[in-house]
Amino acid sequence: GPASFVQGEMVSGDFFDTLGIGAALGRTFAPSDDKAGAPPVAVLSYGYWQRTFGGDPAVVGRTIWLNNSPVTIVGVAARDFPGLDPAHVRPIWLPISLSQRIGMDLFGSVSGDHPSLQAGDDIWWVYVVARLREGTSLGQAQAVVDAVFRNDVLDKTKELFKTADLPRLVLMPAPQAISGLREQFSTPLAILMTAVGTVLLVACANVAGLMLARSATRQRELAVRLALGAGRRRIARQLLTESLLLSLAGGTSGVLLAYWSVESLVAFMSRGGLWPSHLTVHLDLRVLVFTVAASVLTGIFFGLAPASRGTRLNLTPALKESLTVFATGASTNQRLNLGSGLVVAQVALAILALSGAGLLVRTLENLKSINPGFDTHNILLFTMDPSLNGYTSRQTRSLYSQMLQRIEAIPGVVSATYSFDSLLSGNYWDTSFRIEGEAQNSQHETLGLAAGPKFFETMGIPLISGRVFTPQDFSLSPDSEWKPAVINEAFARSFFKDENPLGRRISGVGHQGTSHEILGIVGDTKFRGLRNEIAPTLFVPAGGGEAVFEVRTAVDPRTVIPAMRTIVSELDKDLPLLSPKTEAEQIERSLFQERLMARLSSFFGGLSLLLACIGLYGLLSYEVARRTREIGIRMALGARPSDVLRFIVGQGIALSAAGAILG
């Protein structure tokens, strides 16, 4: 079939045994699979087996080609095992002994440099996972690891570090150490929990106010019970029980609503790339226990005031027939004062929630309105990595040159280029360098980007002075002493102040320490992301390797994707075209978390305001009902309906204004 791209994981031979993971089909790795010279084997994930091979049991024993190397499938991992990092499910696992053959360098990337873990070379991409022996605490294991690490590792590297900068090996629970989901969602979840807590407080204050009003209308009933011998504790228990039933009913309704809505929320987050699509969220026993506990505590805490008020009655006026008789006096005024205070608190909390939502919405709008320094419209992005198929650097450059010529011939395409990182993708390259003429030990740090032909023209980055790269710059001999470079304005300001940087030379760039002559200055652009400040950036001519193609079109960029795939397939049918997307989609995906937070916080803020309005309506309705006779007398004595309306509305405005000021 056609070539496809998968992100596998290299593991030791006892990986599955250590984790206690079995096979759904075939077998998992054995230690003998991870030895030099062992036949190359692979284990598939259950999901990848289902999607790609249709769940065919005959997949065991089949040969697949990975980076031009034949590998035999020996099994399928258990269905419920996504990997150690649930944020990144790996469709395939390989023994670490294959790292040299498949092509992993010391950072875990494919390149011509293939160090060997077995040979003792430096490897930077390995997680060490261990299972603690029964009865051994994390602290005890940490002490043993510290001793081994200090004696066997640090003694060999002390010359590379200052004593204060010596690295440490820290043991952590695997889910906490490996998965980035906890760090990614900790801040958004804290904000959402604050918003939800605010809504809960508003709802509780609302219910407490309504319970106070209801207990006031039941004073005669409660007074009769007290007169017939019912104890005040019994009355309080009855009122608290009613409050608990009300809160439990609300909790049950909330669980049902959460059950119906959680899948929609997760699907929305998955579409935006914020949530791994394979992870499911469901209501378990912990959620139900938390809901019951929160409902009970809410019912008790906010039912205390109505229960206390309902039992502190003056029986003589309360037993009289007229509501207006027993509903007057200090007791009722106290209820009204407490009810008014609860309404003010509701409005204040609602304003607080709306203010937070407004700030998040404003943040999102500010990010959207930022000028990134280049034209983001009608740009198609896709990734190519010919080195996966064994291409050398020279072969890759030749392939890219052919691709650019054929892509620019597609109707609707304006221009095309490539770079080793795309702008606003979150990926970037940091490099140190020295400026010729400065002290030998002086070093500076900058962002770097390897850019292809017509990069600045295609991306719409303006040229300020000098020149940008020409085709001749990409055909220079690798042995050239000085290679061309282009800098942005931030680079010129930061490192050359008021001097003219054109013609100046820098050296020690990148891991190969190349030297460059600055030939041009271009406008500042956002590189890492819209949230990041504009940073000094050094542009150098791109060589051969993994690259992101940027294609500017005069039509909808997605309409040219089929033509792109055809071109790539004609040049090499075994090369996949990876992750096609538009620049606008990349930006929207980078802002998805802010957009989600703005929407949810706006919803909760609006819900808080609605509850506060309901609470205000309930208090004013009770006040009107309590004073119906008084209002009738006033109107009989000549008061106009507008005067009565002004009085009632004024009371509501005063309470709302007080809450708004507090909020």
Phi, psi and omega in degrees: 000178180293154180291146176223167184249130175229147177256097181274181180225132178264129186226164178282166184295335180259019183303305185291322179295319180298320181277352181073032182258126178265188182250138173281336180206138180070226182219167173262190183286152169243158178307329180292338178287344185252032178250152179301132179088355179290149178301137181290124183229166181213152173241131180268152170283156183297317181296319180293322177299317181291316185289315189269323184249006177064022180071024182290119179296338182284004180293331179294126182099348179284155180253131173241159181252121178244116181051045178069018178241130179286134180225136182263131177281124181251349181181175177235128182292163180305149187299323187267018180249103179275347186122175181289331180250102183295344179285340182223095179284129179264126181284345185210144176242141180230151174293145180299333181298344179273001186300321179292321183286318182283327173108046177264128177270189187291348176258004180088012180254160178279129178200183179281350182260110186241083178291161184243128177294322181294330181277358178086014178289163177291128177231126185252002187246014184261129168267134176260119183241131181225152175256126182291139175294145182302130181093354179264127179275165179296323179295319178296317179296323180297320180297318179294316181296320179302316182295315180296315182296320181291318185281321188263340185244306187295326180299333181273346186242006184300330181289346181270345186229153164286156182303319182290340184259006181300135181290159176236153175252116185247127177276134178220153173303136188305313181299324181286325185278324189265316184283137177267001182296321182299312180292322183294321188256359184298312180292311178301320180293324177297319178295316180294320178296324176296316179296317179295319177299323177296316178298319179297317178297317178298316180296319180295316178297323178298310181296319179299318178296317179293323177294323176298314180296321181293319179295329178294322180286347181256016184299319181295317178301313181293323179295321178298316180297319178295320181293330180275003173111359178293135179285155180294328178293324179294318178297317180298319179298320179298314181294321177294322178298318177298319178296319179296316179299321179295315181291323178294323176297319177295319178297319178297317178298321179296320178296317179297318179296319179296320180299321182281333188258340187295323180294323178295320180295316180295320178297321178295318180292324180293322179296329180274000179079008182276334185235132178302128188294338183277345182277132178252151178240128180218160180278119180249188183298325180297320179295318180294318179297317178298318180296315179297315180298316180296321180294316180296312180297321178296314180298319181289310186297314183268001172263352181294316182297310177299321180295318179295316179294323184290340182260347180263073184252148168267107191297325186298305178288332183291333182276354178287156187290320190285128177299321184288340177286308185278347181270010177250171177102186187296323183299313181292321178299322178296320178297316180297320179297317179294317178297319178296320178298321179293321178296317178300317179297320178299313180297319180298315180294321179296318178296321178299314180296319179293325178296316177298318178297320179298321179295319180293319178296318179296321177299316179298315180295322178297318179296320180294330184272357180294136174276113183285352179095000176212166183278113184270358184276144173055048174238126175259135179242139168206158186250143175230142176219079181297337180298337176298333180259016175087011179291139171278172180299317181294317179297323179295317179298320178295317179298314181298322179298317178295320181297316181299317180298316184284326178294318181292345177274353179289131177302132180097348178269129180272310179199165182214151178205185175209161177207163183279345170220149177262147179296141177067018179272346186091348177268141179203165182237120175266139177215150173263162178199165175238145178263129180300133181102345177268173180303147185298327183269003179279134180224149177233162179239142179208162168280147179232150177216123175274115187245147180268185180299144178060024182297310184291322178294317182293318183279350179075033177268122186287145174273126181270313178201163182076217180219164175261185184292144175246166179304328180295332181294339182263000179245014179291151177294141176302340181273002180302134184291317182239121178260154182287156177210151175235141180239162173265174184297325179297323177298314181297318180294319187287321190248346181238356177051241183268001181280160176273116183280346183298130181089348178286154184241146177230155182219172179074029183275131176073180183289344177267355177064040183288161180247144185220151173249130183283120183250345183201160177234129179243169181293158179287142176225153168289134184250295186290319181179168182295333182284338185273149176289157175295130185241155174304133184225134178250124178256129178234157179296135181283141175262224179253140180157188178300136183214154173257123177273134176245121184238117177268134184236162173262359179234183176301121185303328184290341181289344181262000181300314179303321179294323177298314181298321179297317180298313181297317181295323179291326180283322178196107184294344181266007178258119177276148172265118192259139168049056176291132179198163177268160177299322179297320178294321178297319179293316180298320179294323179292336181259008186298320181297316178297320180293319178296315180297320180296318181292313182293317180294325176295320178298312181292325176296316177296322178296319177299317180295320178298315179296320178297321178295321177296318178298318178295319178298317180297317180295315181292324177297316178296320180297319178294317180297320181294328187251024181301315181296318179297318180296319178298317179297317180299318180290327177294331180273004174116359179292139180274152178304325179295328178293317179295316179298318180298322180295313182292313180296321179299323178296318178294320179296320180298316179294318180296318180296319179298317178294320180296320179295317178295319181293000000 
